[in-house]
Amino acid sequence: MKTAQTDNGLILTLNLAGVIAAYVLLSISLWLSTEVPLATKGYWGMGVLLLTLSLINVVKYRFDAQASIDRIKQLEEAHNERLLAEFVTDKKV
């Protein structure tokens, strides 16, 4: 049985793009700044904040997706066990 696709894929993609953008922006900032003025420190701070929030969201949605898959498997296994139990105990006369 296929699991239904949800918006988690889109959200994961957007968050992954945010993580990549944060790394790229931080790398450019580090590469281009020989001196570190206050503006650059603020830019680094914003980049780290963006990176942190994106990573938290990526982990959360990955855990949610895995929990959903695990729950569906548990329900399918319980359903199959019930069907087998009914088949074994079915008394045909």
Secondary structure as the mmCIF struct_conf table of DSSP 4:
data_model
#
loop_
_struct_conf.conf_type_id
_struct_conf.id
_struct_conf.beg_label_comp_id
_struct_conf.beg_label_asym_id
_struct_conf.beg_label_seq_id
_struct_conf.end_label_comp_id
_struct_conf.end_label_asym_id
_struct_conf.end_label_seq_id
HELX_LH_PP_P HELX_LH_PP_P1 LYS A 2 GLN A 5
TURN_TY1_P TURN_TY1_P1 ASP A 7 ASP A 7
HELX_RH_AL_P HELX_RH_AL_P1 ASN A 8 LEU A 32
BEND BEND1 THR A 34 GLU A 35
HELX_RH_AL_P HELX_RH_AL_P2 LEU A 38 THR A 89
#
